[in-house]
């Protein structure tokens, strides 16, 4: 068991090092590009940098959202009024919710995007299902007595990106107020696959997506039609003010 945990720690460390190296390379490229745009360097070579998240930062200083598919009405009107997101046969964000329930989009430990539902009920003691998320809950929330259930509506994997959605569920239960079913919530993290998460949410009926301000750079260059569906937050209270 110790050897297995050690291997997991080694693998996690290697992933962190790899991500840090990628961020350093991206930072160097950003600095180089900004210097050229400021006239500090002369170069006839075109620079195009992949920022991840389906975004490309080119030599003109524009960010293209090639990871998202937009609905172009015709050649004379390349910027659409509405995005084309074909809804799935089963749409989860159109089903009614009870107080204490919240829908959110998150990644599993294997980076699978899924739609999850958190259900919170009053209890004399903490009860958590599935049990593997208990440690994450007790590490982030002290002395809570709730019955907490996490359901993956689109797969089998659990997620640990639920801290902000869980706070919203607590607030919903305490206020005895239901959350609009067409609302999707993203946890307070930086997401490397933001376009995919937005697509999953909207294809399943979400009309408004609450996401942390730290992801705002990933939406640069997106058309107003998309931005109308996004609500950025800096603190949980800002989300509460919008929802209740």
N, C-alpha and C positions, 0 to 999 in steps of 0.2 A: 504493500500500500504506500509506504514511504517512497519507494522507487517510482511508483506511478505518479505521485504528487510532484516529485522532483522533476520528472520528465515534463509534466504539465507546466511547471514554473519555467523550465528552460525554454519550452516552446513559446510561452507567453512573452518571455524576455526577448526572444529572437524577433517576434512580431512587433514588439515595441521599438526595438532598434531599427527594424526595417521601415516602420512608419516615420520615425524621427529622421532617418536619412532622406526619405522622400520629401518631408517638409523642408529640410535644409536645402535640398536641390531646388524645390519650388521657390523658396525665399530668395536664393541666389539669382534665379531667372527673373523673378519679379523686380529685384533691384537693378539688374542689367537692363531690363526693358524700360523701367522708369527713367534710367539715366539716358537712354537713347531718345525717349520721348521729350526729355528736358534739354536735348541738344548737347549732352555731355560726351556722347560718343557718336562717331560717324560710322555707319554700317549700311551697306546696301542689301545685306542679307535679311530676308524676312524671318521674323521670329513668331513662332506659334507655340504656345505652352498649354499642355493639358493640365487643367486644374483638378481633374477628377470630377466626380458628381455629374458627369455628362456635360461639363463646361469647358470651353476653350477660350483662352485669352490670346488674341492675335496682335499683330504688330501695329494695328490701328488703335489699340487701346479698347477694343470692343470685346464684350464677352458674349459668346453665342451659346445658347442652350440646346446643343445638339442632342442631349440626352432626353429631351422632352419633345413630343410630337405635337405640333400645332396645326390647327385647321385653317389652311389657306383657301380662301373662297375663290380667288382667281388671280391671274398674273398681275392685274392692275391694282389689286389690293392685297399685297403680301403680308400685311399685319392683320391678323384676324380679330374680329370682335369677340369671338368665343373660341375656347380651346375645344379640340375634338377629343373627348374621352368617352369611348364606347362603354356603356355600363355593362357589367357582368349580368348574367342571368339571375344570380342571387346577389342582392345589394344589402349590405349589413347596415349602412348608415341611413337607411330609411325606416328601420324598425324602432318602435317606441322603447324608451328606457324608463326604468323606475328610479326613484331617488336612491342614491348610492351606487348607481351604475354609470360607467363611462366607457366609451369606445376609443381606442387609440391605435396608431400604427407604430410598429417597432421592429427591430431586428432581433433575430434569435442569435445565440452564440455562434451559430454557423453562418451568420449573415443572410439568413432568409427573411425577407420582408413579410410580415403577417399582420392581420387585423386581430386585435385582442379586445376582450371585454373584462373589465374589473367589476366585481360585485362586492359591495361592502354592506354588512348588516351588524346591528348591535349585538354584543355578546358579553358574557361575564368574564371571558378570557380570550386570549388570542388564538384563533383557529385559522389555519392557512391551507389552501389547496391550490396547486400542488405543493407538497411539503418542501420541494427543493428551493422555493423562493423565500422560505421562512427566514433564513439567515440574512438575506438582502433586506428584508423588511425590518428585522430587529436591529440591524446595523444603522438604519437610517431613521427609524421612528422609535422613540422611547415610550414605554409604559402605555401601550395601546391595547384596548380590549375590543376587538372587532372579529367578525367572521369574514375573512377575505378570500375570494375565489377568483382565480385568473383562468380565463378560457381563451384558447387559440381558436378563432373561428375559421381560419383558413388552413390550418395544418396541425401538427402535433407538438412542435417544439415550444419550449417556454421562452420567455424573454426576461431580461433584468432591466429593461429601459422603461420602468413604470413608476418612478418616484413622483413626478409631477401628476400623471394621471391618477395615482393613488390619493394624492392630496386633494385633487378635484373631487374624487369619489367621497372622501371624508366630508368635504364641504357640502356636497350635494345631500348626503345623508343628514348631516347636522341641520341643514336648512329645510329639509324635507322638500327639496326642489329637484325636479327632473331636468336633465340636460337635453337640449335639442338633439335629436338623433342624427341630424345631418352634420354634426360637428366632429372633427377628428383632432386629436391632441398628440403632439410629439413631445417626448421627454426633453429635459433641459440638458441636451448634449449637442456636440457637433456631429453631423451625419455626413459620412462620405458618399452616401448613395441617396441624397435628398431627392433628386428628380424621380427616382424609382418609387420612393415612399409617397411622394405627392401623387404619382400616377396611380398607385395601388389604392390610395384613399379615394380619389375622385372617380375611378372606375367602379368603385363600390358605393357610390352615392354621396360621398362627403361634399358639402358645399362650402364649408369653411374649415380651414386647417390652422390650428394654433401651434406655432413653432417658436423656438427661442431665437432671440435677436442675434446670437452668435452664428446663426446660419444665414444671415441676411446677404453676405457676400456671394453665396451660392446662387442667389436669385438675380444677380446683376445681369441686365440685358434681357430679362424676361418681359414679355409684353404685358400691358396693363390688364388684359383679360385674365392672365394668370394671377397677377398681384391682387386682384379683387377677391381672390379666394383665400388669401393668406393673412393671418393676424400674427404679428410678432409680439413677443413678450420678453420682458427682462426679469420680472419677478412673478411668483405665483399669484400675488394679489392682483396683478394686472389681468391675469386669466380669470380670476374670480369675478372681477368687475365686469368683464365681458359676458360671462356665463350666467350670473345670478343677479 
